[in-house]
Amino acid sequence: MATLAGDRDDPSAEVLTEAAAVFGLLASPARLHLMWALSQGESDVTHLADRVGGALPAVSQHLAKLKLAGLVRSRREGRRQVYYVDDPDIVTVVRVMVGQLTARTAPAVRGTASRMP
């Protein structure tokens, strides 16, 4: 099995600490849902709150944390603040994780649904 250069070396403590912090932020279902939504395209706070079913102040706080951590960015368009993910690697991580878990649970859900009267 081929390995990429550097795969044999353990990551530094600094890299592991940073990764743990990112995973900690994504451990919140609300923030993960926001990241999922933003991985599909930019949006303003109002549309994100509607999409994820959260209260506007709570969604704003989650976005502020994600922005502070560098996971999302924003730009002003008139009176709206538009949020987006500017890191394709984060988008990939979120899509792979959610996609894998969805694929794992889909057969179980289909199997349950087919047994229902």
Phi and psi restraints in degrees (range 20) as a CNS / XPLOR table:
assign (resid 1 and name C) (resid 2 and name N)
       (resid 2 and name CA) (resid 2 and name C) 1.0 -80.0 20.0 2
assign (resid 2 and name N) (resid 2 and name CA)
       (resid 2 and name C) (resid 3 and name N) 1.0 145.0 20.0 2
assign (resid 2 and name C) (resid 3 and name N)
       (resid 3 and name CA) (resid 3 and name C) 1.0 -121.2 20.0 2
assign (resid 3 and name N) (resid 3 and name CA)
       (resid 3 and name C) (resid 4 and name N) 1.0 153.3 20.0 2
assign (resid 3 and name C) (resid 4 and name N)
       (resid 4 and name CA) (resid 4 and name C) 1.0 -77.4 20.0 2
assign (resid 4 and name N) (resid 4 and name CA)
       (resid 4 and name C) (resid 5 and name N) 1.0 152.6 20.0 2
assign (resid 4 and name C) (resid 5 and name N)
       (resid 5 and name CA) (resid 5 and name C) 1.0 -57.5 20.0 2
assign (resid 5 and name N) (resid 5 and name CA)
       (resid 5 and name C) (resid 6 and name N) 1.0 131.7 20.0 2
assign (resid 5 and name C) (resid 6 and name N)
       (resid 6 and name CA) (resid 6 and name C) 1.0 90.7 20.0 2
assign (resid 6 and name N) (resid 6 and name CA)
       (resid 6 and name C) (resid 7 and name N) 1.0 -8.5 20.0 2
assign (resid 6 and name C) (resid 7 and name N)
       (resid 7 and name CA) (resid 7 and name C) 1.0 -67.2 20.0 2
assign (resid 7 and name N) (resid 7 and name CA)
       (resid 7 and name C) (resid 8 and name N) 1.0 -23.2 20.0 2
assign (resid 7 and name C) (resid 8 and name N)
       (resid 8 and name CA) (resid 8 and name C) 1.0 -79.6 20.0 2
assign (resid 8 and name N) (resid 8 and name CA)
       (resid 8 and name C) (resid 9 and name N) 1.0 -21.9 20.0 2
assign (resid 8 and name C) (resid 9 and name N)
       (resid 9 and name CA) (resid 9 and name C) 1.0 -87.7 20.0 2
assign (resid 9 and name N) (resid 9 and name CA)
       (resid 9 and name C) (resid 10 and name N) 1.0 139.7 20.0 2
assign (resid 9 and name C) (resid 10 and name N)
       (resid 10 and name CA) (resid 10 and name C) 1.0 -69.2 20.0 2
assign (resid 10 and name N) (resid 10 and name CA)
       (resid 10 and name C) (resid 11 and name N) 1.0 146.7 20.0 2
assign (resid 10 and name C) (resid 11 and name N)
       (resid 11 and name CA) (resid 11 and name C) 1.0 -67.9 20.0 2
assign (resid 11 and name N) (resid 11 and name CA)
       (resid 11 and name C) (resid 12 and name N) 1.0 157.4 20.0 2
assign (resid 11 and name C) (resid 12 and name N)
       (resid 12 and name CA) (resid 12 and name C) 1.0 -69.4 20.0 2
assign (resid 12 and name N) (resid 12 and name CA)
       (resid 12 and name C) (resid 13 and name N) 1.0 161.0 20.0 2
assign (resid 12 and name C) (resid 13 and name N)
       (resid 13 and name CA) (resid 13 and name C) 1.0 -59.8 20.0 2
assign (resid 13 and name N) (resid 13 and name CA)
       (resid 13 and name C) (resid 14 and name N) 1.0 -35.9 20.0 2
assign (resid 13 and name C) (resid 14 and name N)
       (resid 14 and name CA) (resid 14 and name C) 1.0 -63.9 20.0 2
assign (resid 14 and name N) (resid 14 and name CA)
       (resid 14 and name C) (resid 15 and name N) 1.0 -44.2 20.0 2
assign (resid 14 and name C) (resid 15 and name N)
       (resid 15 and name CA) (resid 15 and name C) 1.0 -65.3 20.0 2
assign (resid 15 and name N) (resid 15 and name CA)
       (resid 15 and name C) (resid 16 and name N) 1.0 -42.9 20.0 2
assign (resid 15 and name C) (resid 16 and name N)
       (resid 16 and name CA) (resid 16 and name C) 1.0 -64.2 20.0 2
assign (resid 16 and name N) (resid 16 and name CA)
       (resid 16 and name C) (resid 17 and name N) 1.0 -38.5 20.0 2
assign (resid 16 and name C) (resid 17 and name N)
       (resid 17 and name CA) (resid 17 and name C) 1.0 -64.9 20.0 2
assign (resid 17 and name N) (resid 17 and name CA)
       (resid 17 and name C) (resid 18 and name N) 1.0 -43.5 20.0 2
assign (resid 17 and name C) (resid 18 and name N)
       (resid 18 and name CA) (resid 18 and name C) 1.0 -64.9 20.0 2
assign (resid 18 and name N) (resid 18 and name CA)
       (resid 18 and name C) (resid 19 and name N) 1.0 -42.8 20.0 2
assign (resid 18 and name C) (resid 19 and name N)
       (resid 19 and name CA) (resid 19 and name C) 1.0 -62.9 20.0 2
assign (resid 19 and name N) (resid 19 and name CA)
       (resid 19 and name C) (resid 20 and name N) 1.0 -42.1 20.0 2
assign (resid 19 and name C) (resid 20 and name N)
       (resid 20 and name CA) (resid 20 and name C) 1.0 -62.7 20.0 2
assign (resid 20 and name N) (resid 20 and name CA)
       (resid 20 and name C) (resid 21 and name N) 1.0 -38.1 20.0 2
assign (resid 20 and name C) (resid 21 and name N)
       (resid 21 and name CA) (resid 21 and name C) 1.0 -64.6 20.0 2
assign (resid 21 and name N) (resid 21 and name CA)
       (resid 21 and name C) (resid 22 and name N) 1.0 -42.5 20.0 2
assign (resid 21 and name C) (resid 22 and name N)
       (resid 22 and name CA) (resid 22 and name C) 1.0 -64.7 20.0 2
assign (resid 22 and name N) (resid 22 and name CA)
       (resid 22 and name C) (resid 23 and name N) 1.0 -46.8 20.0 2
assign (resid 22 and name C) (resid 23 and name N)
       (resid 23 and name CA) (resid 23 and name C) 1.0 -63.3 20.0 2
assign (resid 23 and name N) (resid 23 and name CA)
       (resid 23 and name C) (resid 24 and name N) 1.0 -33.9 20.0 2
assign (resid 23 and name C) (resid 24 and name N)
       (resid 24 and name CA) (resid 24 and name C) 1.0 -62.8 20.0 2
assign (resid 24 and name N) (resid 24 and name CA)
       (resid 24 and name C) (resid 25 and name N) 1.0 -42.6 20.0 2
assign (resid 24 and name C) (resid 25 and name N)
       (resid 25 and name CA) (resid 25 and name C) 1.0 -64.1 20.0 2
assign (resid 25 and name N) (resid 25 and name CA)
       (resid 25 and name C) (resid 26 and name N) 1.0 -39.3 20.0 2
assign (resid 25 and name C) (resid 26 and name N)
       (resid 26 and name CA) (resid 26 and name C) 1.0 -78.9 20.0 2
assign (resid 26 and name N) (resid 26 and name CA)
       (resid 26 and name C) (resid 27 and name N) 1.0 -5.8 20.0 2
assign (resid 26 and name C) (resid 27 and name N)
       (resid 27 and name CA) (resid 27 and name C) 1.0 -73.8 20.0 2
assign (resid 27 and name N) (resid 27 and name CA)
       (resid 27 and name C) (resid 28 and name N) 1.0 -13.8 20.0 2
assign (resid 27 and name C) (resid 28 and name N)
       (resid 28 and name CA) (resid 28 and name C) 1.0 -81.7 20.0 2
assign (resid 28 and name N) (resid 28 and name CA)
       (resid 28 and name C) (resid 29 and name N) 1.0 122.9 20.0 2
assign (resid 28 and name C) (resid 29 and name N)
       (resid 29 and name CA) (resid 29 and name C) 1.0 -55.9 20.0 2
assign (resid 29 and name N) (resid 29 and name CA)
       (resid 29 and name C) (resid 30 and name N) 1.0 -37.2 20.0 2
assign (resid 29 and name C) (resid 30 and name N)
       (resid 30 and name CA) (resid 30 and name C) 1.0 -65.5 20.0 2
assign (resid 30 and name N) (resid 30 and name CA)
       (resid 30 and name C) (resid 31 and name N) 1.0 -45.8 20.0 2
assign (resid 30 and name C) (resid 31 and name N)
       (resid 31 and name CA) (resid 31 and name C) 1.0 -69.0 20.0 2
assign (resid 31 and name N) (resid 31 and name CA)
       (resid 31 and name C) (resid 32 and name N) 1.0 -36.5 20.0 2
assign (resid 31 and name C) (resid 32 and name N)
       (resid 32 and name CA) (resid 32 and name C) 1.0 -64.5 20.0 2
assign (resid 32 and name N) (resid 32 and name CA)
       (resid 32 and name C) (resid 33 and name N) 1.0 -40.3 20.0 2
assign (resid 32 and name C) (resid 33 and name N)
       (resid 33 and name CA) (resid 33 and name C) 1.0 -63.2 20.0 2
assign (resid 33 and name N) (resid 33 and name CA)
       (resid 33 and name C) (resid 34 and name N) 1.0 -41.4 20.0 2
assign (resid 33 and name C) (resid 34 and name N)
       (resid 34 and name CA) (resid 34 and name C) 1.0 -62.5 20.0 2
assign (resid 34 and name N) (resid 34 and name CA)
       (resid 34 and name C) (resid 35 and name N) 1.0 -42.8 20.0 2
assign (resid 34 and name C) (resid 35 and name N)
       (resid 35 and name CA) (resid 35 and name C) 1.0 -63.8 20.0 2
assign (resid 35 and name N) (resid 35 and name CA)
       (resid 35 and name C) (resid 36 and name N) 1.0 -40.0 20.0 2
assign (resid 35 and name C) (resid 36 and name N)
       (resid 36 and name CA) (resid 36 and name C) 1.0 -60.6 20.0 2
assign (resid 36 and name N) (resid 36 and name CA)
       (resid 36 and name C) (resid 37 and name N) 1.0 -47.5 20.0 2
assign (resid 36 and name C) (resid 37 and name N)
       (resid 37 and name CA) (resid 37 and name C) 1.0 -61.6 20.0 2
assign (resid 37 and name N) (resid 37 and name CA)
       (resid 37 and name C) (resid 38 and name N) 1.0 -44.4 20.0 2
assign (resid 37 and name C) (resid 38 and name N)
       (resid 38 and name CA) (resid 38 and name C) 1.0 -72.0 20.0 2
assign (resid 38 and name N) (resid 38 and name CA)
       (resid 38 and name C) (resid 39 and name N) 1.0 -22.7 20.0 2
assign (resid 38 and name C) (resid 39 and name N)
       (resid 39 and name CA) (resid 39 and name C) 1.0 -68.9 20.0 2
assign (resid 39 and name N) (resid 39 and name CA)
       (resid 39 and name C) (resid 40 and name N) 1.0 -16.7 20.0 2
assign (resid 39 and name C) (resid 40 and name N)
       (resid 40 and name CA) (resid 40 and name C) 1.0 -97.6 20.0 2
assign (resid 40 and name N) (resid 40 and name CA)
       (resid 40 and name C) (resid 41 and name N) 1.0 -4.2 20.0 2
assign (resid 40 and name C) (resid 41 and name N)
       (resid 41 and name CA) (resid 41 and name C) 1.0 147.8 20.0 2
assign (resid 41 and name N) (resid 41 and name CA)
       (resid 41 and name C) (resid 42 and name N) 1.0 158.1 20.0 2
assign (resid 41 and name C) (resid 42 and name N)
       (resid 42 and name CA) (resid 42 and name C) 1.0 -69.0 20.0 2
assign (resid 42 and name N) (resid 42 and name CA)
       (resid 42 and name C) (resid 43 and name N) 1.0 158.8 20.0 2
assign (resid 42 and name C) (resid 43 and name N)
       (resid 43 and name CA) (resid 43 and name C) 1.0 -162.8 20.0 2
assign (resid 43 and name N) (resid 43 and name CA)
       (resid 43 and name C) (resid 44 and name N) 1.0 158.8 20.0 2
assign (resid 43 and name C) (resid 44 and name N)
       (resid 44 and name CA) (resid 44 and name C) 1.0 -93.4 20.0 2
assign (resid 44 and name N) (resid 44 and name CA)
       (resid 44 and name C) (resid 45 and name N) 1.0 171.7 20.0 2
assign (resid 44 and name C) (resid 45 and name N)
       (resid 45 and name CA) (resid 45 and name C) 1.0 -61.7 20.0 2
assign (resid 45 and name N) (resid 45 and name CA)
       (resid 45 and name C) (resid 46 and name N) 1.0 -41.2 20.0 2
assign (resid 45 and name C) (resid 46 and name N)
       (resid 46 and name CA) (resid 46 and name C) 1.0 -61.7 20.0 2
assign (resid 46 and name N) (resid 46 and name CA)
       (resid 46 and name C) (resid 47 and name N) 1.0 -47.6 20.0 2
assign (resid 46 and name C) (resid 47 and name N)
       (resid 47 and name CA) (resid 47 and name C) 1.0 -66.4 20.0 2
assign (resid 47 and name N) (resid 47 and name CA)
       (resid 47 and name C) (resid 48 and name N) 1.0 -37.3 20.0 2
assign (resid 47 and name C) (resid 48 and name N)
       (resid 48 and name CA) (resid 48 and name C) 1.0 -65.0 20.0 2
assign (resid 48 and name N) (resid 48 and name CA)
       (resid 48 and name C) (resid 49 and name N) 1.0 -42.7 20.0 2
assign (resid 48 and name C) (resid 49 and name N)
       (resid 49 and name CA) (resid 49 and name C) 1.0 -61.5 20.0 2
assign (resid 49 and name N) (resid 49 and name CA)
       (resid 49 and name C) (resid 50 and name N) 1.0 -42.7 20.0 2
assign (resid 49 and name C) (resid 50 and name N)
       (resid 50 and name CA) (resid 50 and name C) 1.0 -62.8 20.0 2
assign (resid 50 and name N) (resid 50 and name CA)
       (resid 50 and name C) (resid 51 and name N) 1.0 -43.7 20.0 2
assign (resid 50 and name C) (resid 51 and name N)
       (resid 51 and name CA) (resid 51 and name C) 1.0 -66.6 20.0 2
assign (resid 51 and name N) (resid 51 and name CA)
       (resid 51 and name C) (resid 52 and name N) 1.0 -44.5 20.0 2
assign (resid 51 and name C) (resid 52 and name N)
       (resid 52 and name CA) (resid 52 and name C) 1.0 -91.2 20.0 2
assign (resid 52 and name N) (resid 52 and name CA)
       (resid 52 and name C) (resid 53 and name N) 1.0 -5.2 20.0 2
assign (resid 52 and name C) (resid 53 and name N)
       (resid 53 and name CA) (resid 53 and name C) 1.0 73.3 20.0 2
assign (resid 53 and name N) (resid 53 and name CA)
       (resid 53 and name C) (resid 54 and name N) 1.0 32.2 20.0 2
assign (resid 53 and name C) (resid 54 and name N)
       (resid 54 and name CA) (resid 54 and name C) 1.0 -111.0 20.0 2
assign (resid 54 and name N) (resid 54 and name CA)
       (resid 54 and name C) (resid 55 and name N) 1.0 160.0 20.0 2
assign (resid 54 and name C) (resid 55 and name N)
       (resid 55 and name CA) (resid 55 and name C) 1.0 -71.3 20.0 2
assign (resid 55 and name N) (resid 55 and name CA)
       (resid 55 and name C) (resid 56 and name N) 1.0 142.4 20.0 2
assign (resid 55 and name C) (resid 56 and name N)
       (resid 56 and name CA) (resid 56 and name C) 1.0 -52.9 20.0 2
assign (resid 56 and name N) (resid 56 and name CA)
       (resid 56 and name C) (resid 57 and name N) 1.0 -46.8 20.0 2
assign (resid 56 and name C) (resid 57 and name N)
       (resid 57 and name CA) (resid 57 and name C) 1.0 -62.5 20.0 2
assign (resid 57 and name N) (resid 57 and name CA)
       (resid 57 and name C) (resid 58 and name N) 1.0 -38.6 20.0 2
assign (resid 57 and name C) (resid 58 and name N)
       (resid 58 and name CA) (resid 58 and name C) 1.0 -66.9 20.0 2
assign (resid 58 and name N) (resid 58 and name CA)
       (resid 58 and name C) (resid 59 and name N) 1.0 -42.9 20.0 2
assign (resid 58 and name C) (resid 59 and name N)
       (resid 59 and name CA) (resid 59 and name C) 1.0 -63.2 20.0 2
assign (resid 59 and name N) (resid 59 and name CA)
       (resid 59 and name C) (resid 60 and name N) 1.0 -41.6 20.0 2
assign (resid 59 and name C) (resid 60 and name N)
       (resid 60 and name CA) (resid 60 and name C) 1.0 -60.1 20.0 2
assign (resid 60 and name N) (resid 60 and name CA)
       (resid 60 and name C) (resid 61 and name N) 1.0 -41.0 20.0 2
assign (resid 60 and name C) (resid 61 and name N)
       (resid 61 and name CA) (resid 61 and name C) 1.0 -66.0 20.0 2
assign (resid 61 and name N) (resid 61 and name CA)
       (resid 61 and name C) (resid 62 and name N) 1.0 -42.6 20.0 2
assign (resid 61 and name C) (resid 62 and name N)
       (resid 62 and name CA) (resid 62 and name C) 1.0 -61.9 20.0 2
assign (resid 62 and name N) (resid 62 and name CA)
       (resid 62 and name C) (resid 63 and name N) 1.0 -43.6 20.0 2
assign (resid 62 and name C) (resid 63 and name N)
       (resid 63 and name CA) (resid 63 and name C) 1.0 -63.9 20.0 2
assign (resid 63 and name N) (resid 63 and name CA)
       (resid 63 and name C) (resid 64 and name N) 1.0 -36.9 20.0 2
assign (resid 63 and name C) (resid 64 and name N)
       (resid 64 and name CA) (resid 64 and name C) 1.0 -62.8 20.0 2
assign (resid 64 and name N) (resid 64 and name CA)
       (resid 64 and name C) (resid 65 and name N) 1.0 -40.7 20.0 2
assign (resid 64 and name C) (resid 65 and name N)
       (resid 65 and name CA) (resid 65 and name C) 1.0 -65.9 20.0 2
assign (resid 65 and name N) (resid 65 and name CA)
       (resid 65 and name C) (resid 66 and name N) 1.0 -43.5 20.0 2
assign (resid 65 and name C) (resid 66 and name N)
       (resid 66 and name CA) (resid 66 and name C) 1.0 -64.4 20.0 2
assign (resid 66 and name N) (resid 66 and name CA)
       (resid 66 and name C) (resid 67 and name N) 1.0 -37.0 20.0 2
assign (resid 66 and name C) (resid 67 and name N)
       (resid 67 and name CA) (resid 67 and name C) 1.0 -69.1 20.0 2
assign (resid 67 and name N) (resid 67 and name CA)
       (resid 67 and name C) (resid 68 and name N) 1.0 -43.6 20.0 2
assign (resid 67 and name C) (resid 68 and name N)
       (resid 68 and name CA) (resid 68 and name C) 1.0 -59.8 20.0 2
assign (resid 68 and name N) (resid 68 and name CA)
       (resid 68 and name C) (resid 69 and name N) 1.0 -35.8 20.0 2
assign (resid 68 and name C) (resid 69 and name N)
       (resid 69 and name CA) (resid 69 and name C) 1.0 -79.8 20.0 2
assign (resid 69 and name N) (resid 69 and name CA)
       (resid 69 and name C) (resid 70 and name N) 1.0 -6.5 20.0 2
assign (resid 69 and name C) (resid 70 and name N)
       (resid 70 and name CA) (resid 70 and name C) 1.0 82.2 20.0 2
assign (resid 70 and name N) (resid 70 and name CA)
       (resid 70 and name C) (resid 71 and name N) 1.0 15.0 20.0 2
assign (resid 70 and name C) (resid 71 and name N)
       (resid 71 and name CA) (resid 71 and name C) 1.0 -86.1 20.0 2
assign (resid 71 and name N) (resid 71 and name CA)
       (resid 71 and name C) (resid 72 and name N) 1.0 -26.7 20.0 2
assign (resid 71 and name C) (resid 72 and name N)
       (resid 72 and name CA) (resid 72 and name C) 1.0 -132.4 20.0 2
assign (resid 72 and name N) (resid 72 and name CA)
       (resid 72 and name C) (resid 73 and name N) 1.0 161.4 20.0 2
assign (resid 72 and name C) (resid 73 and name N)
       (resid 73 and name CA) (resid 73 and name C) 1.0 -128.5 20.0 2
assign (resid 73 and name N) (resid 73 and name CA)
       (resid 73 and name C) (resid 74 and name N) 1.0 170.1 20.0 2
assign (resid 73 and name C) (resid 74 and name N)
       (resid 74 and name CA) (resid 74 and name C) 1.0 -144.3 20.0 2
assign (resid 74 and name N) (resid 74 and name CA)
       (resid 74 and name C) (resid 75 and name N) 1.0 160.3 20.0 2
assign (resid 74 and name C) (resid 75 and name N)
       (resid 75 and name CA) (resid 75 and name C) 1.0 -143.3 20.0 2
assign (resid 75 and name N) (resid 75 and name CA)
       (resid 75 and name C) (resid 76 and name N) 1.0 154.0 20.0 2
assign (resid 75 and name C) (resid 76 and name N)
       (resid 76 and name CA) (resid 76 and name C) 1.0 -91.6 20.0 2
assign (resid 76 and name N) (resid 76 and name CA)
       (resid 76 and name C) (resid 77 and name N) 1.0 132.8 20.0 2
assign (resid 76 and name C) (resid 77 and name N)
       (resid 77 and name CA) (resid 77 and name C) 1.0 -126.5 20.0 2
assign (resid 77 and name N) (resid 77 and name CA)
       (resid 77 and name C) (resid 78 and name N) 1.0 96.6 20.0 2
assign (resid 77 and name C) (resid 78 and name N)
       (resid 78 and name CA) (resid 78 and name C) 1.0 65.6 20.0 2
assign (resid 78 and name N) (resid 78 and name CA)
       (resid 78 and name C) (resid 79 and name N) 1.0 -120.1 20.0 2
assign (resid 78 and name C) (resid 79 and name N)
       (resid 79 and name CA) (resid 79 and name C) 1.0 -95.0 20.0 2
assign (resid 79 and name N) (resid 79 and name CA)
       (resid 79 and name C) (resid 80 and name N) 1.0 -4.6 20.0 2
assign (resid 79 and name C) (resid 80 and name N)
       (resid 80 and name CA) (resid 80 and name C) 1.0 -94.1 20.0 2
assign (resid 80 and name N) (resid 80 and name CA)
       (resid 80 and name C) (resid 81 and name N) 1.0 146.6 20.0 2
assign (resid 80 and name C) (resid 81 and name N)
       (resid 81 and name CA) (resid 81 and name C) 1.0 -105.0 20.0 2
assign (resid 81 and name N) (resid 81 and name CA)
       (resid 81 and name C) (resid 82 and name N) 1.0 117.4 20.0 2
assign (resid 81 and name C) (resid 82 and name N)
       (resid 82 and name CA) (resid 82 and name C) 1.0 -102.9 20.0 2
assign (resid 82 and name N) (resid 82 and name CA)
       (resid 82 and name C) (resid 83 and name N) 1.0 128.0 20.0 2
assign (resid 82 and name C) (resid 83 and name N)
       (resid 83 and name CA) (resid 83 and name C) 1.0 -103.6 20.0 2
assign (resid 83 and name N) (resid 83 and name CA)
       (resid 83 and name C) (resid 84 and name N) 1.0 148.9 20.0 2
assign (resid 83 and name C) (resid 84 and name N)
       (resid 84 and name CA) (resid 84 and name C) 1.0 -156.3 20.0 2
assign (resid 84 and name N) (resid 84 and name CA)
       (resid 84 and name C) (resid 85 and name N) 1.0 159.1 20.0 2
assign (resid 84 and name C) (resid 85 and name N)
       (resid 85 and name CA) (resid 85 and name C) 1.0 -96.1 20.0 2
assign (resid 85 and name N) (resid 85 and name CA)
       (resid 85 and name C) (resid 86 and name N) 1.0 123.7 20.0 2
assign (resid 85 and name C) (resid 86 and name N)
       (resid 86 and name CA) (resid 86 and name C) 1.0 -105.6 20.0 2
assign (resid 86 and name N) (resid 86 and name CA)
       (resid 86 and name C) (resid 87 and name N) 1.0 13.2 20.0 2
assign (resid 86 and name C) (resid 87 and name N)
       (resid 87 and name CA) (resid 87 and name C) 1.0 -125.7 20.0 2
assign (resid 87 and name N) (resid 87 and name CA)
       (resid 87 and name C) (resid 88 and name N) 1.0 104.0 20.0 2
assign (resid 87 and name C) (resid 88 and name N)
       (resid 88 and name CA) (resid 88 and name C) 1.0 -60.6 20.0 2
assign (resid 88 and name N) (resid 88 and name CA)
       (resid 88 and name C) (resid 89 and name N) 1.0 -26.0 20.0 2
assign (resid 88 and name C) (resid 89 and name N)
       (resid 89 and name CA) (resid 89 and name C) 1.0 -67.8 20.0 2
assign (resid 89 and name N) (resid 89 and name CA)
       (resid 89 and name C) (resid 90 and name N) 1.0 -39.6 20.0 2
assign (resid 89 and name C) (resid 90 and name N)
       (resid 90 and name CA) (resid 90 and name C) 1.0 -66.0 20.0 2
assign (resid 90 and name N) (resid 90 and name CA)
       (resid 90 and name C) (resid 91 and name N) 1.0 -41.6 20.0 2
assign (resid 90 and name C) (resid 91 and name N)
       (resid 91 and name CA) (resid 91 and name C) 1.0 -58.0 20.0 2
assign (resid 91 and name N) (resid 91 and name CA)
       (resid 91 and name C) (resid 92 and name N) 1.0 -43.8 20.0 2
assign (resid 91 and name C) (resid 92 and name N)
       (resid 92 and name CA) (resid 92 and name C) 1.0 -62.8 20.0 2
assign (resid 92 and name N) (resid 92 and name CA)
       (resid 92 and name C) (resid 93 and name N) 1.0 -45.9 20.0 2
assign (resid 92 and name C) (resid 93 and name N)
       (resid 93 and name CA) (resid 93 and name C) 1.0 -59.1 20.0 2
assign (resid 93 and name N) (resid 93 and name CA)
       (resid 93 and name C) (resid 94 and name N) 1.0 -47.8 20.0 2
assign (resid 93 and name C) (resid 94 and name N)
       (resid 94 and name CA) (resid 94 and name C) 1.0 -64.1 20.0 2
assign (resid 94 and name N) (resid 94 and name CA)
       (resid 94 and name C) (resid 95 and name N) 1.0 -46.9 20.0 2
assign (resid 94 and name C) (resid 95 and name N)
       (resid 95 and name CA) (resid 95 and name C) 1.0 -64.0 20.0 2
assign (resid 95 and name N) (resid 95 and name CA)
       (resid 95 and name C) (resid 96 and name N) 1.0 -41.4 20.0 2
assign (resid 95 and name C) (resid 96 and name N)
       (resid 96 and name CA) (resid 96 and name C) 1.0 -65.4 20.0 2
assign (resid 96 and name N) (resid 96 and name CA)
       (resid 96 and name C) (resid 97 and name N) 1.0 -47.8 20.0 2
assign (resid 96 and name C) (resid 97 and name N)
       (resid 97 and name CA) (resid 97 and name C) 1.0 -62.1 20.0 2
assign (resid 97 and name N) (resid 97 and name CA)
       (resid 97 and name C) (resid 98 and name N) 1.0 -51.2 20.0 2
assign (resid 97 and name C) (resid 98 and name N)
       (resid 98 and name CA) (resid 98 and name C) 1.0 -65.6 20.0 2
assign (resid 98 and name N) (resid 98 and name CA)
       (resid 98 and name C) (resid 99 and name N) 1.0 -40.2 20.0 2
assign (resid 98 and name C) (resid 99 and name N)
       (resid 99 and name CA) (resid 99 and name C) 1.0 -62.5 20.0 2
assign (resid 99 and name N) (resid 99 and name CA)
       (resid 99 and name C) (resid 100 and name N) 1.0 -43.5 20.0 2
assign (resid 99 and name C) (resid 100 and name N)
       (resid 100 and name CA) (resid 100 and name C) 1.0 -63.7 20.0 2
assign (resid 100 and name N) (resid 100 and name CA)
       (resid 100 and name C) (resid 101 and name N) 1.0 -44.9 20.0 2
assign (resid 100 and name C) (resid 101 and name N)
       (resid 101 and name CA) (resid 101 and name C) 1.0 -67.7 20.0 2
assign (resid 101 and name N) (resid 101 and name CA)
       (resid 101 and name C) (resid 102 and name N) 1.0 -36.3 20.0 2
assign (resid 101 and name C) (resid 102 and name N)
       (resid 102 and name CA) (resid 102 and name C) 1.0 -64.1 20.0 2
assign (resid 102 and name N) (resid 102 and name CA)
       (resid 102 and name C) (resid 103 and name N) 1.0 -43.6 20.0 2
assign (resid 102 and name C) (resid 103 and name N)
       (resid 103 and name CA) (resid 103 and name C) 1.0 -64.3 20.0 2
assign (resid 103 and name N) (resid 103 and name CA)
       (resid 103 and name C) (resid 104 and name N) 1.0 -36.3 20.0 2
assign (resid 103 and name C) (resid 104 and name N)
       (resid 104 and name CA) (resid 104 and name C) 1.0 -68.5 20.0 2
assign (resid 104 and name N) (resid 104 and name CA)
       (resid 104 and name C) (resid 105 and name N) 1.0 -38.2 20.0 2
assign (resid 104 and name C) (resid 105 and name N)
       (resid 105 and name CA) (resid 105 and name C) 1.0 -86.0 20.0 2
assign (resid 105 and name N) (resid 105 and name CA)
       (resid 105 and name C) (resid 106 and name N) 1.0 -21.3 20.0 2
assign (resid 105 and name C) (resid 106 and name N)
       (resid 106 and name CA) (resid 106 and name C) 1.0 -60.0 20.0 2
assign (resid 106 and name N) (resid 106 and name CA)
       (resid 106 and name C) (resid 107 and name N) 1.0 -47.1 20.0 2
assign (resid 106 and name C) (resid 107 and name N)
       (resid 107 and name CA) (resid 107 and name C) 1.0 -62.3 20.0 2
assign (resid 107 and name N) (resid 107 and name CA)
       (resid 107 and name C) (resid 108 and name N) 1.0 -36.9 20.0 2
assign (resid 107 and name C) (resid 108 and name N)
       (resid 108 and name CA) (resid 108 and name C) 1.0 -66.5 20.0 2
assign (resid 108 and name N) (resid 108 and name CA)
       (resid 108 and name C) (resid 109 and name N) 1.0 -40.2 20.0 2
assign (resid 108 and name C) (resid 109 and name N)
       (resid 109 and name CA) (resid 109 and name C) 1.0 -68.3 20.0 2
assign (resid 109 and name N) (resid 109 and name CA)
       (resid 109 and name C) (resid 110 and name N) 1.0 -43.1 20.0 2
assign (resid 109 and name C) (resid 110 and name N)
       (resid 110 and name CA) (resid 110 and name C) 1.0 -62.3 20.0 2
assign (resid 110 and name N) (resid 110 and name CA)
       (resid 110 and name C) (resid 111 and name N) 1.0 -40.8 20.0 2
assign (resid 110 and name C) (resid 111 and name N)
       (resid 111 and name CA) (resid 111 and name C) 1.0 -64.1 20.0 2
assign (resid 111 and name N) (resid 111 and name CA)
       (resid 111 and name C) (resid 112 and name N) 1.0 -39.6 20.0 2
assign (resid 111 and name C) (resid 112 and name N)
       (resid 112 and name CA) (resid 112 and name C) 1.0 -66.7 20.0 2
assign (resid 112 and name N) (resid 112 and name CA)
       (resid 112 and name C) (resid 113 and name N) 1.0 -42.6 20.0 2
assign (resid 112 and name C) (resid 113 and name N)
       (resid 113 and name CA) (resid 113 and name C) 1.0 -65.6 20.0 2
assign (resid 113 and name N) (resid 113 and name CA)
       (resid 113 and name C) (resid 114 and name N) 1.0 -35.2 20.0 2
assign (resid 113 and name C) (resid 114 and name N)
       (resid 114 and name CA) (resid 114 and name C) 1.0 -73.4 20.0 2
assign (resid 114 and name N) (resid 114 and name CA)
       (resid 114 and name C) (resid 115 and name N) 1.0 -20.1 20.0 2
assign (resid 114 and name C) (resid 115 and name N)
       (resid 115 and name CA) (resid 115 and name C) 1.0 -89.5 20.0 2
assign (resid 115 and name N) (resid 115 and name CA)
       (resid 115 and name C) (resid 116 and name N) 1.0 -7.1 20.0 2
assign (resid 115 and name C) (resid 116 and name N)
       (resid 116 and name CA) (resid 116 and name C) 1.0 -74.1 20.0 2
assign (resid 116 and name N) (resid 116 and name CA)
       (resid 116 and name C) (resid 117 and name N) 1.0 143.6 20.0 2
